[in-house]
Amino acid sequence: MSSRRYVLLGVADDGVFSRLKAEIEGLPNVEVIRGLSIGDFDGVSLAVFPTGVRYSGVPVSEVPTIVKKHLEGDKTVDQRFDGSVLPSTILPSRQKRIVLERVGVIDPESIDEYIESGGYEALKKALNEMSPADVIEEVKASGLRGRGGAGFPTGLKWEFTAKSEGKMRFVIANADESEPGTFKDRVIEEGDPHRLIEGVLIAGYAVGASQGYIFVRGEHSLAIERLKKAIADAKERSFIGENILDTGFSFDIRLVPSAGGYICGEETALIEALEGKRGQPRPKPPYPPQKGLWNQPTLVNNVETLANVPSIIMKGANWYRSFGTESSPGTKVYSVLGNTVHTGLFEAPMGITLRELVFDYGGGLKDGEFRAALVGGAAGGFIADLDTKLDFEGVKEKGGMLGSGAVLVLSDKADAIGVLLSIARFFKRESCGKCVPCRVGTQIITDIMTRVYNGNCTRKDLDVMLDIAYNMKLTSFCPLGQSVHLPVKTALEIFRADFESRCGD
Ligand SMILES: Cc1cc2nc3c(=O)[nH]c(=O)nc-3n(C[C@H](O)[C@H](O)[C@H](O)COP(=O)(O)O)c2cc1C
């Protein structure tokens, strides 16, 4: 019997996991690992390697049958076999995987599997064959833009950091990911933690830093567990520490769980929190590349941004530019949720249309007709035009923003008013209280939306709400308060009749 591996995908179901472990106990050359949900999986899925046959919606009761049949010669258990085979044709087949290439395929807790699949080669190449300036040039040439929301050119940010004077420089991987509907960074951390670490190391080398931090959302316990192990394993293999791989480059990485709060993902609030203070934003300028952690030059990059870097260094800027669009090269990991048949993560070239994402990747609408999508998370905008190109410029042209790439799809049966109410509540809860427009504005908007939801409002309330949101955009201290305007404005543009139908004159 050849060596066989069962990879649990989808929801981390302890029942299926422990049953699998029990079923294979004592069998030679068989193992079970926890992989991850990477899109298009409903319920618990199971992939069996080396064939890669995938079962969907596996209940605990069917685990013994699947194990037995597969051990008897790769026979599929038809009622659960969904017709797809991993990893070469991970559904939908149009996905282009760069940052997710190993997610669900290798054991994320094994540094050996990462190395065997080409991991840490980019670090070796950067340290041995490239100067820090070469690395920055390559990243600049790739056109990579920050995946944390703002889309700032990554290479340029690295250059600013490298050129800033300071006693020491820092790199921070922003893994705080608290945008509602966004779960791409967590999947990278849980599914391929060494890729993030390799990206941080290359960034550290490029900007001349000696200390890195991964600031991770505290609730992401599996990510924390795996990152901790990955950092320890990388230290043992001399990828982190003094004189890395005998190249003279020394760099340490510390994992810091966030105390919680959406605002702690904002880069300057994050830095305050790292310094042990209350997480509230600082005035900008100075920007972190000039004065960041302990007032030293600091590079803050999103997890997905950094996870792109090893591939860019290995395969080159031109290769990277062969995906995506001229101004937004590469791929984007979209978190798709809401009323589509398939929900989850889809990595696709930048610039696919909303129509492609909803119908080709998401499998179309589960129930009803397409009405609109909230693109860019809670701080994003509702977009009704299915021909919108999903890249930084395309979404902006339609009055929205790509943000973190979360796409909440709403059918004509969805409750758009309920969605906007929960967005309002989210901002009210997460407002850090530092500035009045945001602290008070989010409260008023939530009060109005509660009345709209309960059918206890006037049409004038809608105009007041829009006016307050607009003033928050103009006067709030940081983008948290400033961004409330976009979902409110676009919701009223698209769903005004629904809102008005609940209001009196
Ligand atoms: C309220 C708020 C929350 C944010 N949360 C995150 C986050 O969780 N992760 C992230 O990478 N960026 C977040 N950002 C953006 C960061 O401030 C920063 O722009 C980003 O980490 C820079 O990385 P990038 O250039 O790689 O995108 C947030 C911004 C705001 C205003």
The ligand as an SDF file (V2000), in Angstrom:
LIG
                    3D

 31 33  0  0  0  0  0  0  0  0999 V2000
   -9.6520   50.7550   11.0870 C   0  0  0  0  0  0  0  0  0  0  0  0
   -8.5910   50.1450   10.2450 C   0  0  0  0  0  0  0  0  0  0  0  0
   -8.3190   48.7740   10.3720 C   0  0  0  0  0  0  0  0  0  0  0  0
   -7.3220   48.1950    9.5920 C   0  0  0  0  0  0  0  0  0  0  0  0
   -7.0990   46.8580    9.7370 N   0  0  0  0  0  0  0  0  0  0  0  0
   -6.1190   46.2780    9.0020 C   0  0  0  0  0  0  0  0  0  0  0  0
   -5.8270   44.9020    9.1610 C   0  0  0  0  0  0  0  0  0  0  0  0
   -6.4630   44.1900    9.9500 O   0  0  0  0  0  0  0  0  0  0  0  0
   -4.8340   44.3740    8.4070 N   0  0  0  0  0  0  0  0  0  0  0  0
   -4.1060   45.1350    7.5270 C   0  0  0  0  0  0  0  0  0  0  0  0
   -3.1920   44.6230    6.8930 O   0  0  0  0  0  0  0  0  0  0  0  0
   -4.3670   46.4380    7.3630 N   0  0  0  0  0  0  0  0  0  0  0  0
   -5.3380   47.0160    8.0800 C   0  0  0  0  0  0  0  0  0  0  0  0
   -5.5630   48.3650    7.9320 N   0  0  0  0  0  0  0  0  0  0  0  0
   -4.6850   49.1220    7.0080 C   0  0  0  0  0  0  0  0  0  0  0  0
   -3.3680   49.4610    7.6990 C   0  0  0  0  0  0  0  0  0  0  0  0
   -3.5010   50.7140    8.3700 O   0  0  0  0  0  0  0  0  0  0  0  0
   -2.2040   49.5690    6.7030 C   0  0  0  0  0  0  0  0  0  0  0  0
   -2.5880   50.4100    5.6520 O   0  0  0  0  0  0  0  0  0  0  0  0
   -1.7620   48.2300    6.1260 C   0  0  0  0  0  0  0  0  0  0  0  0
   -1.4490   47.2980    7.1390 O   0  0  0  0  0  0  0  0  0  0  0  0
   -0.5360   48.4520    5.2540 C   0  0  0  0  0  0  0  0  0  0  0  0
   -0.1490   47.2720    4.6240 O   0  0  0  0  0  0  0  0  0  0  0  0
   -0.1500   47.1050    3.0460 P   0  0  0  0  0  0  0  0  0  0  0  0
    0.5590   48.2860    2.4710 O   0  0  0  0  0  0  0  0  0  0  0  0
    0.5700   45.8320    2.8160 O   0  0  0  0  0  0  0  0  0  0  0  0
   -1.5910   47.0440    2.6300 O   0  0  0  0  0  0  0  0  0  0  0  0
   -6.5690   48.9750    8.6890 C   0  0  0  0  0  0  0  0  0  0  0  0
   -6.8580   50.3430    8.5570 C   0  0  0  0  0  0  0  0  0  0  0  0
   -7.8610   50.9070    9.3170 C   0  0  0  0  0  0  0  0  0  0  0  0
   -8.1340   52.3590    9.1580 C   0  0  0  0  0  0  0  0  0  0  0  0
  1  2  1  0
  2  3  1  0
  2 30  2  0
  3  4  2  0
  4  5  1  0
  4 28  1  0
  5  6  2  0
  6  7  1  0
  6 13  1  0
  7  8  2  0
  7  9  1  0
  9 10  1  0
 10 11  2  0
 10 12  1  0
 12 13  2  0
 13 14  1  0
 14 15  1  0
 14 28  1  0
 15 16  1  0
 16 17  1  0
 16 18  1  0
 18 19  1  0
 18 20  1  0
 20 21  1  0
 20 22  1  0
 22 23  1  0
 23 24  1  0
 24 25  2  0
 24 26  1  0
 24 27  1  0
 28 29  2  0
 29 30  1  0
 30 31  1  0
M  END
$$$$
